[in-house]
């Protein structure tokens, strides 16, 4: 894009490094740290941001921030590969159910979050590698969907907890609705809609601006004037009431307190119900006729499946608590001190402590860790997922790697037999009949418990 001659451009050669052709920071060049600290703090606890960035402590923080960005990029790339593999496993025919459909949605949202986290790490620590084209659409794509994907993942975890709660704690109702093939959409769509509603104002928080830079007279670095694009907050984002009531408290409640309370309640109920069901299923079956014994055996098999899926859920929730608890604590701290922080900013100063900056950088890494560990959780906690994963891996292994296993009657590799459509229909009919028989057994057990 051509630049008009009347356009005011920055032409100060003192801010350009002639060797690297990079802009020089305008931080005060003070070698005496004692002098910096003597001018840094004011009586009300605020500090001069420019002087603060010249301290040795802040320089160490910058190195730590770059380290966190590098780790985010590496873990994010590994997590993307793991999530893609998880989606491939969960989408197979034998794995299709409502629970796994929600897990697929979680992996998709986590993958999107990892993509934006990697982009954010590159923009913050390696800005020269962040494309200008992405910077121009930053307010409409990168910034809002980075937050939306995080919220969607949180609400989908709540949805999968509700699904397991109904399966374990309300089995009669669950048996009646589990045949609905679109039931997973009743969990996925409201989660996505809620995440979008909570973050709808994010599209109005930032904007891209540009300035003209003309260093053509400063040496061989520039041939003429160029536009430099940058992102700045909008008036809405800088509004004090908006920061207090939405950006701080609404975010804390909607993505921290409420999800934590709901997940703790649902998982405790699931654990209590599973313990009760296992104790009932372990009761001796002496004196029971063979038909009822077979029905009870099928009931035990179904409960073992529910137990395995519940273990996957509980493992996911434990990792969620571990990774999101620091974010919740820092958000509550920021909400409690937001008034004093904003008062300092109105004076052109700041009050954010250095330890809070360290924790914030670490929290961003924890969000990446949480979104990257889906595959290990599913593989080690889910028996069906592990077995299906091994079958999928064997399909891509060279024949010479798969040795003959005479004990399992496998010759020359792994033989995979896909059932025909009629066979699948027969299996579904059998499962429906078994579900009805299981409901009769549960009703009989409830009657025996009452009497």
PALONU-104405 format. One line per field, with one value per residue (C-alpha): chain; residue number from 1; x, y, z. Coordinates in Angstrom, 2 decimals. Last residue first. Layout:
<recs>
chain <- [A,...]
n <- [NUM,...]
u <- [X,...]
v <- [Y,...]
w <- [Z,...]
</recs>
This chain:
<recs>
chain <- [A,A,A,A,A,A,A,A,A,A,A,A,A,A,A,A,A,A,A,A,A,A,A,A,A,A,A,A,A,A,A,A,A,A,A,A,A,A,A,A,A,A,A,A,A,A,A,A,A,A,A,A,A,A,A,A,A,A,A,A,A,A,A,A,A,A,A,A,A,A,A,A,A,A,A,A,A,A,A,A,A,A,A,A,A,A,A,A,A,A,A,A,A,A,A,A,A,A,A,A,A,A,A,A,A,A,A,A,A,A,A,A,A,A,A,A,A,A,A,A,A,A,A,A,A,A,A,A,A,A,A,A,A,A,A,A,A,A,A,A,A,A,A,A,A,A,A,A,A,A,A,A,A,A,A,A,A,A,A,A,A,A,A,A,A,A,A,A,A,A,A,A,A,A,A,A,A,A,A,A,A,A,A,A,A,A,A,A,A,A,A,A,A,A,A,A,A,A,A,A,A,A,A,A,A,A,A,A,A,A,A,A,A,A,A,A,A,A,A,A,A,A,A,A,A,A,A,A,A,A,A,A,A,A,A,A,A,A,A,A,A,A,A,A,A,A,A,A,A,A,A,A,A,A,A,A,A,A,A,A,A,A,A,A,A,A,A,A,A,A,A,A,A,A,A,A,A,A,A,A,A,A,A,A,A,A,A,A,A,A,A,A,A,A,A,A,A,A,A,A,A,A,A,A,A,A,A,A,A,A,A,A,A,A,A,A,A,A,A,A,A,A,A,A,A,A,A,A,A,A,A,A,A,A,A,A,A,A,A,A,A,A,A,A,A,A,A,A,A,A,A,A,A,A,A,A,A,A,A,A,A,A,A,A,A,A,A,A,A,A,A,A,A,A,A,A,A,A,A,A,A,A,A,A,A,A,A,A,A,A,A,A,A,A,A,A,A,A,A,A,A,A,A,A,A,A,A,A,A,A,A,A,A,A,A,A,A,A,A,A,A,A,A,A,A,A,A,A,A,A,A,A,A,A,A,A,A,A,A,A,A,A,A,A,A,A,A,A,A,A,A]
n <- [451,450,449,448,447,446,445,444,443,442,441,440,439,438,437,436,435,434,433,432,431,430,429,428,427,426,425,424,423,422,421,420,419,418,417,416,415,414,413,412,411,410,409,408,407,406,405,404,403,402,401,400,399,398,397,396,395,394,393,392,391,390,389,388,387,386,385,384,383,382,381,380,379,378,377,376,375,374,373,372,371,370,369,368,367,366,365,364,363,362,361,360,359,358,357,356,355,354,353,352,351,350,349,348,347,346,345,344,343,342,341,340,339,338,337,336,335,334,333,332,331,330,329,328,327,326,325,324,323,322,321,320,319,318,317,316,315,314,313,312,311,310,309,308,307,306,305,304,303,302,301,300,299,298,297,296,295,294,293,292,291,290,289,288,287,286,285,284,283,282,281,280,279,278,277,276,275,274,273,272,271,270,269,268,267,266,265,264,263,262,261,260,259,258,257,256,255,254,253,252,251,250,249,248,247,246,245,244,243,242,241,240,239,238,237,236,235,234,233,232,231,230,229,228,227,226,225,224,223,222,221,220,219,218,217,216,215,214,213,212,211,210,209,208,207,206,205,204,203,202,201,200,199,198,197,196,195,194,193,192,191,190,189,188,187,186,185,184,183,182,181,180,179,178,177,176,175,174,173,172,171,170,169,168,167,166,165,164,163,162,161,160,159,158,157,156,155,154,153,152,151,150,149,148,147,146,145,144,143,142,141,140,139,138,137,136,135,134,133,132,131,130,129,128,127,126,125,124,123,122,121,120,119,118,117,116,115,114,113,112,111,110,109,108,107,106,105,104,103,102,101,100,99,98,97,96,95,94,93,92,91,90,89,88,87,86,85,84,83,82,81,80,79,78,77,76,75,74,73,72,71,70,69,68,67,66,65,64,63,62,61,60,59,58,57,56,55,54,53,52,51,50,49,48,47,46,45,44,43,42,41,40,39,38,37,36,35,34,33,32,31,30,29,28,27,26,25,24,23,22,21,20,19,18,17,16,15,14,13,12,11,10,9,8,7,6,5,4,3,2,1]
u <- [-38.52,-37.25,-33.95,-35.75,-37.98,-34.91,-33.23,-36.30,-36.37,-32.68,-33.18,-36.09,-33.99,-31.19,-33.64,-34.67,-31.03,-30.28,-33.08,-31.65,-28.15,-29.42,-31.10,-27.89,-25.88,-28.35,-28.08,-24.30,-24.54,-26.84,-24.36,-21.51,-18.92,-15.37,-12.81,-9.33,-6.55,-3.31,-0.05,1.33,-0.52,-2.60,-3.87,-3.68,-1.04,0.67,1.46,3.40,5.28,3.96,7.06,7.56,4.04,4.74,2.63,-0.24,-3.13,-1.39,-1.75,-5.52,-5.85,-3.70,-5.85,-9.03,-7.70,-6.59,-9.86,-11.85,-9.78,-9.91,-7.68,-4.23,-5.11,-7.80,-5.58,-2.48,-4.47,-6.17,-2.93,-2.46,-5.39,-4.43,-0.77,-1.68,-3.77,-0.87,1.45,-0.89,-0.93,2.89,2.90,0.27,2.24,5.39,3.46,1.81,5.25,6.25,3.41,0.83,0.59,0.94,1.47,-0.08,-2.17,-5.31,-3.24,-2.67,-6.40,-7.00,-4.69,-6.28,-9.76,-8.72,-7.29,-9.96,-10.61,-6.90,-6.60,-9.71,-8.25,-4.91,-6.62,-8.81,-5.85,-3.86,-6.83,-7.12,-4.29,-4.81,-8.60,-8.72,-6.29,-8.61,-11.61,-10.03,-9.15,-12.71,-14.18,-11.95,-12.76,-16.46,-16.05,-14.51,-17.25,-19.97,-18.38,-18.10,-21.75,-22.73,-20.79,-22.31,-25.79,-24.99,-24.04,-27.26,-29.25,-27.33,-27.95,-31.63,-31.86,-29.80,-32.09,-30.88,-30.37,-26.84,-26.11,-23.76,-23.67,-20.88,-23.35,-24.82,-21.40,-20.44,-23.62,-23.09,-19.47,-20.48,-23.24,-20.89,-18.26,-20.85,-22.31,-18.83,-18.14,-21.32,-20.83,-17.14,-17.82,-20.65,-18.64,-15.54,-17.58,-19.36,-16.24,-13.90,-15.07,-18.37,-17.55,-14.01,-14.83,-17.86,-15.77,-12.73,-13.39,-17.08,-17.72,-14.37,-12.93,-16.24,-16.67,-13.18,-13.49,-10.16,-11.56,-14.53,-12.23,-10.39,-7.13,-4.20,-2.74,0.14,0.84,3.95,3.48,6.56,8.50,11.48,14.58,15.06,18.08,20.70,21.16,19.10,17.71,15.29,14.11,10.47,7.96,4.22,1.94,-0.79,-3.82,-5.47,-8.32,-9.01,-11.94,-14.90,-14.72,-14.26,-17.80,-19.27,-17.19,-19.87,-22.35,-19.87,-19.04,-22.74,-23.51,-20.67,-21.84,-25.50,-24.51,-22.40,-24.70,-27.97,-25.85,-24.79,-28.39,-28.47,-28.41,-31.26,-30.98,-29.55,-32.81,-34.74,-31.69,-30.48,-33.81,-33.63,-29.88,-30.23,-27.07,-24.63,-25.77,-27.26,-24.06,-21.99,-23.84,-23.65,-19.87,-19.61,-21.49,-19.28,-16.23,-17.97,-18.36,-14.63,-13.66,-16.06,-14.59,-11.04,-12.12,-13.94,-10.88,-8.50,-11.49,-11.74,-8.05,-7.04,-10.02,-11.65,-9.18,-6.14,-7.31,-4.60,-2.02,-2.66,-1.77,1.32,2.66,4.09,7.74,9.07,6.99,8.95,8.04,4.49,3.38,4.93,3.37,0.00,0.17,1.00,-1.91,-4.21,-3.39,-3.59,-7.05,-8.21,-6.91,-8.66,-11.93,-11.56,-10.55,-13.56,-15.90,-14.44,-14.97,-18.61,-18.96,-17.22,-19.88,-22.75,-21.59,-19.46,-16.36,-16.94,-17.54,-14.35,-14.64,-13.04,-9.84,-9.40,-10.31,-7.68,-5.05,-5.83,-5.68,-2.24,-0.81,-2.19,-0.81,2.68,2.49,1.15,3.80,6.56,4.94,3.95,7.45,8.96,6.50,7.24,10.97,10.30,8.33,11.17,13.60,11.25,10.95,14.72,14.64,11.88,14.02,17.03,15.08,14.57,10.95,10.12,11.47,9.00,6.13,6.59,5.25,2.11,2.14,0.46,3.78,5.36,7.82,10.41,12.56,14.69,14.51,16.14,18.88,19.68,19.84,22.67,23.27,20.49,19.65,15.98,13.80,13.18,13.76,15.68,13.92,15.60,17.88,20.35,23.47,21.89,19.77,16.91,15.45,18.01,17.10,13.94,11.93,8.44,6.00,3.30,1.41,1.44,3.59,0.88,2.03,1.44,0.00]
v <- [-55.05,-51.84,-53.44,-56.41,-54.02,-52.09,-55.30,-56.33,-52.93,-53.25,-56.74,-55.57,-52.65,-55.07,-57.20,-54.14,-53.24,-56.80,-56.59,-53.32,-54.81,-57.81,-55.53,-53.51,-56.70,-57.88,-54.56,-54.84,-58.35,-57.13,-54.38,-56.83,-57.20,-56.04,-58.78,-57.68,-60.25,-59.08,-60.34,-63.35,-65.94,-65.03,-68.06,-66.21,-68.56,-68.71,-65.01,-64.44,-61.20,-57.82,-55.78,-57.53,-56.58,-52.82,-51.08,-48.87,-51.21,-52.24,-48.67,-48.76,-52.06,-50.72,-47.59,-49.68,-51.64,-48.50,-46.69,-49.66,-49.86,-46.15,-44.76,-45.25,-44.41,-41.82,-39.87,-40.15,-38.93,-36.00,-34.59,-31.64,-29.39,-29.50,-28.87,-25.87,-24.40,-25.09,-23.07,-20.08,-20.51,-20.39,-16.98,-15.73,-17.11,-15.25,-12.02,-12.40,-12.80,-9.42,-7.59,-5.71,-2.19,0.04,3.69,6.27,7.74,5.99,2.81,3.15,3.44,0.43,-1.74,-0.51,-1.40,-4.76,-6.11,-8.71,-9.51,-10.01,-12.37,-14.27,-14.60,-15.76,-18.45,-19.61,-19.82,-21.76,-24.19,-24.69,-27.19,-29.45,-29.21,-30.10,-33.00,-34.33,-33.79,-35.80,-38.65,-38.61,-38.75,-41.62,-43.47,-42.89,-44.48,-47.55,-47.72,-47.47,-50.38,-52.39,-51.64,-53.07,-56.25,-56.60,-56.22,-58.88,-61.16,-60.29,-61.26,-64.52,-65.22,-64.42,-67.08,-69.57,-69.43,-67.47,-69.45,-68.18,-64.91,-63.52,-59.73,-58.22,-56.39,-54.52,-53.43,-52.31,-50.28,-48.48,-47.60,-46.40,-44.26,-42.60,-41.92,-40.50,-38.25,-36.96,-36.41,-34.41,-32.15,-31.43,-30.76,-28.33,-26.42,-26.12,-25.07,-22.32,-20.93,-20.82,-20.12,-18.31,-16.91,-15.72,-14.38,-12.48,-11.05,-9.80,-8.91,-8.40,-6.45,-4.81,-4.39,-3.20,-0.70,0.71,1.08,0.17,-2.80,-0.74,2.07,-0.42,-2.16,-1.90,-4.24,-3.23,-2.73,-1.00,0.73,1.42,4.50,4.02,1.99,0.81,-0.85,0.86,3.88,6.30,8.43,5.72,5.20,6.09,4.45,5.06,3.79,1.18,0.14,-3.19,-3.36,-5.06,-5.51,-5.57,-9.21,-10.20,-8.91,-12.23,-14.19,-15.46,-15.89,-17.87,-20.22,-20.65,-21.49,-24.02,-25.76,-25.64,-27.29,-30.09,-31.52,-31.77,-32.62,-35.83,-37.02,-37.14,-40.97,-41.37,-44.96,-43.73,-41.99,-44.74,-46.47,-43.16,-42.54,-45.90,-45.52,-42.32,-42.17,-43.95,-43.02,-39.67,-38.67,-39.86,-37.49,-34.64,-35.12,-35.10,-31.80,-30.26,-31.22,-29.61,-26.39,-26.19,-26.98,-24.34,-21.77,-22.40,-22.37,-19.06,-17.44,-18.11,-17.55,-13.89,-12.90,-14.90,-14.42,-10.97,-8.77,-10.54,-10.07,-7.51,-9.33,-12.52,-10.72,-9.22,-12.70,-13.50,-14.49,-11.03,-11.15,-14.01,-13.76,-12.39,-13.16,-16.64,-17.54,-16.23,-18.29,-21.40,-20.67,-20.09,-23.52,-25.13,-23.67,-25.01,-28.44,-28.23,-27.37,-30.36,-32.67,-31.59,-32.19,-35.69,-36.30,-35.31,-37.94,-40.44,-40.08,-40.20,-43.43,-44.52,-46.43,-49.61,-47.58,-45.51,-41.78,-42.10,-43.52,-40.84,-38.11,-39.39,-39.42,-35.80,-34.91,-36.51,-34.68,-31.37,-32.07,-32.60,-29.27,-27.53,-29.08,-27.66,-24.25,-23.86,-24.87,-22.17,-19.61,-20.55,-20.11,-16.69,-15.69,-16.85,-14.71,-11.74,-12.46,-12.27,-8.86,-7.82,-8.71,-6.88,-3.64,-1.65,-2.77,-1.29,2.09,2.22,0.90,3.47,1.88,2.10,1.36,4.61,6.13,5.84,3.20,3.29,6.36,4.81,1.45,2.87,4.60,1.38,-0.44,1.81,0.91,3.11,3.06,4.04,1.79,3.14,-0.24,-0.13,-0.98,-3.61,-3.11,-5.51,-3.36,0.09,-0.35,2.10,4.23,6.97,7.32,9.27,9.31,8.34,9.19,11.83,11.16,14.12,12.22,9.56,6.02,3.40,0.00]
w <- [51.21,49.65,48.57,47.02,45.05,43.89,42.84,40.83,39.14,38.33,36.91,34.76,33.50,32.64,30.64,28.65,28.02,26.98,24.41,23.08,22.98,21.04,18.52,18.11,17.59,14.97,13.16,13.18,11.73,8.99,8.10,7.86,10.56,9.73,10.27,11.24,10.97,12.53,11.16,9.36,11.40,14.43,16.37,19.71,21.14,17.79,17.76,14.55,14.58,13.51,12.64,9.29,8.19,8.43,11.10,9.97,10.77,14.00,15.30,14.80,16.67,19.51,19.72,19.82,22.80,24.64,23.98,25.24,28.44,29.19,31.96,30.41,26.80,27.51,29.91,27.70,24.65,26.38,27.75,25.37,26.37,30.05,29.25,27.08,29.88,32.26,30.00,30.22,33.98,34.07,32.37,34.81,37.76,36.72,36.17,39.58,41.17,39.69,41.38,39.25,40.67,37.62,36.73,34.41,37.24,35.94,35.94,39.68,40.36,38.11,40.20,43.45,42.18,40.71,43.95,44.82,41.16,40.50,43.47,42.33,38.83,40.24,42.31,39.42,37.04,39.65,39.98,36.22,35.64,38.68,38.58,34.88,35.41,38.12,35.82,33.00,35.36,36.74,33.24,32.11,35.35,34.68,31.26,32.90,35.53,32.92,31.04,34.25,34.94,31.58,32.24,35.70,34.22,31.68,34.56,36.37,33.30,33.10,36.80,36.34,33.64,35.69,38.77,41.80,45.02,45.47,43.63,46.28,46.49,44.40,42.17,45.12,46.36,42.88,42.55,45.86,45.05,41.60,43.08,45.59,42.91,40.52,43.21,44.07,40.38,39.86,42.89,42.22,38.54,39.31,41.95,39.76,36.71,38.73,40.41,37.44,33.90,34.53,37.99,37.35,33.87,35.16,38.01,36.08,32.44,33.06,36.25,36.97,33.47,32.04,34.88,34.28,30.51,28.91,26.97,25.79,24.63,22.46,23.31,20.87,18.27,16.01,12.33,10.96,7.61,5.51,4.35,2.06,1.32,4.90,6.53,4.35,6.59,8.65,5.79,4.63,8.20,7.52,9.80,9.38,12.10,12.05,14.08,14.80,17.27,20.56,22.96,20.55,19.43,23.07,23.70,22.58,25.10,27.49,24.63,22.51,25.37,26.12,22.48,22.33,25.49,24.38,21.04,22.53,25.20,23.27,20.22,21.96,21.93,18.14,17.89,20.40,21.65,24.98,25.93,27.71,29.17,30.64,32.36,34.09,34.80,36.86,38.99,36.67,33.17,34.21,36.03,33.08,30.74,33.28,33.54,29.73,29.70,32.41,30.34,27.36,29.38,30.07,26.46,25.16,27.55,26.31,22.65,23.22,24.80,21.89,19.62,20.68,20.30,17.24,14.94,14.90,16.81,15.25,11.66,10.83,12.93,10.98,7.74,9.39,9.97,13.44,12.96,13.93,17.11,18.65,22.33,22.41,18.85,18.81,22.15,20.97,17.77,19.79,22.15,19.16,17.74,21.18,21.78,18.43,19.40,22.77,21.03,18.68,21.53,23.59,20.62,20.20,23.92,23.47,20.76,23.04,25.74,23.25,21.68,18.75,19.81,17.78,14.66,14.85,15.65,19.10,17.61,14.91,17.40,19.82,17.04,16.19,19.87,20.25,17.22,18.47,21.94,20.57,18.72,21.83,24.05,21.84,21.31,24.96,26.07,23.85,25.19,28.80,28.13,26.56,29.67,31.92,29.95,30.33,34.05,34.42,32.74,35.15,38.16,36.76,36.64,33.42,32.97,36.38,35.29,32.42,34.54,37.32,40.48,42.60,46.33,47.41,48.48,45.05,43.90,41.12,41.80,44.56,42.80,39.67,41.62,43.44,40.10,38.91,35.28,34.02,30.31,30.56,28.43,24.93,23.31,20.05,16.79,14.66,11.67,13.35,12.87,12.46,15.58,15.11,17.92,17.46,13.77,14.60,11.36,12.53,9.76,9.35,6.14,3.75,1.26,1.04,1.65,-0.99,0.00]
</recs>
